[in-house]
Amino acid sequence: MPTDLSPVIAAGTRWLLAAYPPAPGALSRALGEAQARQAVTLACALRYPSDLDAQLLHLLGPGGSDRLDWLTGIEHGTPDGDGAWRTWVDETVVSWAACLLADPAVARRAQDTVTAAGGDPAGDVTRLVHPGEHELQAAPLLRHPDLLDPVAALHRAQLLEHLEGENAAVR
């Protein structure tokens, strides 16, 4: 995976944590952030598998969080500091990450797809593909399929089609 996707990964992670905050406590916050970052990183590896894809993203821009904010009712005026980071949110990547968080089986398919295509499966994604009780308790909103569904549904069909197409090509 291209390494220059870090602004998109950071913004997507931050957006997911703002929309679906982890349980109270430092450990829950760290576990929630780890899960969100793993999901966004894996979604980026699927969406932007080559350096050319990443360069096109930087040229055209990721699109921002406006539609996601509207969908989830997040106000731009919230006291989360400078909102410029929201311009780096990629709606498709966040939607795919929501799909991965909601369904570990889809996350495992995504990891297998990236690996089979010869890519790096986005580092360690153990917390994402095999969530334990601590991960589930730390991020109950972030892992709740019903709560994630409005965001996941935006681009779920595209993700599943991508996973099927890539897996069919490998067979």
C-alpha positions as CSV (number, residue, x, y, z in Angstrom):
1,M,0.0,0.0,0.0
2,P,1.3,3.5,-0.8
3,T,2.6,5.2,2.3
4,D,1.3,8.7,1.4
5,L,-2.2,7.9,2.4
6,S,-1.6,8.8,6.0
7,P,-3.7,12.0,5.9
8,V,-6.7,10.0,4.6
9,I,-6.2,7.3,7.2
10,A,-5.8,9.8,10.0
11,A,-8.9,11.7,8.9
12,G,-11.0,8.6,8.4
13,T,-10.0,7.3,11.8
14,R,-10.8,10.6,13.4
15,W,-14.2,10.8,11.7
16,L,-15.2,7.3,12.8
17,L,-14.2,8.0,16.4
18,A,-16.1,11.3,16.4
19,A,-19.2,9.6,15.0
20,Y,-19.0,6.4,17.0
21,P,-17.0,7.2,20.2
22,P,-15.5,4.4,22.3
23,A,-16.5,3.6,25.8
24,P,-15.0,5.9,28.5
25,G,-11.5,5.3,29.6
26,A,-8.0,5.5,28.2
27,L,-7.8,1.8,27.4
28,S,-11.1,1.9,25.6
29,R,-10.1,5.0,23.6
30,A,-6.8,3.3,22.6
31,L,-8.6,0.0,21.6
32,G,-11.3,1.9,19.7
33,E,-8.7,4.0,17.9
34,A,-6.7,0.9,17.0
35,Q,-9.8,-0.8,15.5
36,A,-10.8,2.3,13.6
37,R,-7.3,2.8,12.2
38,Q,-7.0,-0.8,11.2
39,A,-10.4,-0.7,9.3
40,V,-9.5,2.6,7.6
41,T,-6.0,1.4,6.6
42,L,-7.4,-1.9,5.2
43,A,-10.1,0.0,3.3
44,C,-7.4,2.4,1.9
45,A,-5.3,-0.7,0.8
46,L,-8.4,-1.9,-1.1
47,R,-9.4,1.4,-2.6
48,Y,-5.9,2.7,-3.5
49,P,-3.8,-0.3,-4.2
50,S,-1.1,1.4,-6.2
51,D,1.1,4.5,-6.1
52,L,-0.8,5.9,-9.1
53,D,-4.1,5.5,-7.3
54,A,-2.6,7.4,-4.3
55,Q,-1.2,10.1,-6.6
56,L,-4.6,10.6,-8.2
57,L,-6.2,10.8,-4.8
58,H,-3.8,13.6,-3.9
59,L,-4.5,15.4,-7.2
60,L,-8.3,15.2,-7.1
61,G,-8.8,15.2,-3.3
62,P,-10.8,12.7,-1.2
63,G,-14.0,14.7,-1.2
64,G,-14.5,15.5,2.5
65,S,-16.9,14.5,5.2
66,D,-20.0,16.6,4.4
67,R,-22.3,13.8,3.3
68,L,-21.2,11.6,6.2
69,D,-21.6,14.4,8.6
70,W,-25.1,15.0,7.3
71,L,-26.0,11.3,7.4
72,T,-24.9,10.9,11.0
73,G,-26.0,14.3,12.3
74,I,-22.5,15.5,13.1
75,E,-22.3,19.3,13.3
76,H,-19.3,21.1,11.9
77,G,-19.5,23.5,14.8
78,T,-18.6,20.9,17.3
79,P,-15.6,21.7,19.5
80,D,-13.2,19.3,17.9
81,G,-10.6,21.8,17.0
82,D,-9.8,22.8,13.5
83,G,-12.2,21.3,11.0
84,A,-9.7,21.3,8.1
85,W,-9.0,17.6,8.7
86,R,-12.5,16.9,7.5
87,T,-11.5,17.7,3.9
88,W,-9.2,14.6,4.0
89,V,-12.1,12.2,4.8
90,D,-12.8,9.8,1.9
91,E,-16.4,8.8,2.0
92,T,-15.9,5.5,0.2
93,V,-13.0,4.6,2.5
94,V,-15.0,5.4,5.6
95,S,-18.0,3.5,4.3
96,W,-15.8,0.4,3.5
97,A,-14.2,0.7,7.0
98,A,-17.7,0.7,8.5
99,C,-18.4,-2.5,6.6
100,L,-15.2,-4.0,7.9
101,L,-15.9,-3.0,11.5
102,A,-19.5,-4.3,11.3
103,D,-18.6,-7.7,10.0
104,P,-15.3,-9.4,10.8
105,A,-15.9,-12.0,8.1
106,V,-15.9,-9.3,5.5
107,A,-12.8,-7.9,7.1
108,R,-11.1,-11.3,6.7
109,R,-12.1,-11.4,3.1
110,A,-10.7,-7.9,2.6
111,Q,-7.4,-8.9,4.2
112,D,-7.2,-12.0,2.1
113,T,-8.0,-10.0,-1.1
114,V,-5.2,-7.5,-0.4
115,T,-2.7,-10.3,0.5
116,A,-3.7,-12.3,-2.7
117,A,-3.2,-9.3,-4.8
118,G,0.4,-9.2,-3.6
119,G,-0.1,-6.2,-1.3
120,D,0.6,-5.6,2.3
121,P,-2.6,-6.4,4.2
122,A,-2.3,-3.0,5.9
123,G,-0.1,-4.3,8.8
124,D,-1.5,-6.0,11.8
125,V,-5.3,-6.1,11.6
126,T,-5.9,-8.7,14.3
127,R,-8.1,-6.4,16.4
128,L,-10.3,-5.9,13.3
129,V,-10.6,-9.4,11.9
130,H,-10.6,-11.3,15.2
131,P,-12.0,-8.9,17.8
132,G,-11.9,-10.2,21.3
133,E,-14.1,-9.3,24.2
134,H,-12.0,-6.3,25.1
135,E,-12.2,-4.8,21.6
136,L,-16.0,-5.3,21.5
137,Q,-16.5,-3.7,25.0
138,A,-14.1,-0.8,24.2
139,A,-16.0,0.2,21.1
140,P,-19.6,-0.9,21.3
141,L,-20.8,1.8,19.0
142,L,-18.0,1.4,16.5
143,R,-18.7,-2.3,16.2
144,H,-22.5,-2.2,16.2
145,P,-23.8,-3.3,12.7
146,D,-27.1,-1.5,13.1
147,L,-25.5,1.8,14.1
148,L,-22.9,1.6,11.4
149,D,-25.4,0.6,8.7
150,P,-26.3,4.1,7.3
151,V,-22.6,4.8,6.6
152,A,-21.7,1.2,5.6
153,A,-24.7,1.0,3.2
154,L,-23.4,4.0,1.2
155,H,-20.8,1.9,-0.6
156,R,-21.3,-1.7,0.7
157,A,-22.3,-3.1,-2.7
158,Q,-19.2,-1.6,-4.3
159,L,-17.0,-3.2,-1.6
160,L,-18.6,-6.6,-1.9
161,E,-18.4,-6.4,-5.7
162,H,-14.7,-5.5,-5.4
163,L,-14.0,-8.4,-3.1
164,E,-15.8,-10.8,-5.3
165,G,-14.1,-9.5,-8.4
166,E,-10.7,-9.7,-6.9
167,N,-11.3,-13.1,-5.4
168,A,-12.6,-14.5,-8.7
169,A,-9.5,-13.1,-10.5
170,V,-7.2,-14.9,-8.1
171,R,-8.9,-18.3,-8.4
